[in-house]
Amino acid sequence: MFAIDTNILIRFLVKDDIKQAELVYQQFIQAEKEKQAFFVPLLVVLELIWVLQSAYKISDQDIVSTLSDLLQMPVLKFEAPAILHQFINSANKTNFDLSDVLIAHAALFSECQKVLTFDKKASKFKHFKLLDETT
């Protein structure tokens, strides 16, 4: 099994380089024919969120919807799909930064109580705790 990098998913989704997008598409078709899958690390998902937000200005709602669709593709085998499903459910109900929501759910999955942070906005999310001088 091969893992894929963020740029592979970006080409597939955004098609900003037609030749590379077609190459990815052909790889996916070939893998499906051979009943193979590509591994998608959780860090790739985190980076995918960041790139789609910052470079392509994709809305959070569209990103969450896209991730939900990608999870349904048999050619993609995601690391910790349970975390991603929890993330998607939570992201649809909150206005917090998607990266923070994913970090929180990964931490919860690893049996952490909360995520310590200096980020005041993130600390308002129930799975974060603000670390400051008064703590």
Secondary structure, 3 states (H helix, E strand, C coil): CEECCHHHHHHHHHCCCHHHHHHHHHHHHHHHHCCCCEEECHHHHHHHHHHHHHCCCCCHHHHHHHHHHHHCCCCEEECCHHHHHHHHHHHCCCCCCHHHHHHHHHHHHCCCCCEEECCCCHHHCCCEEECCCCC
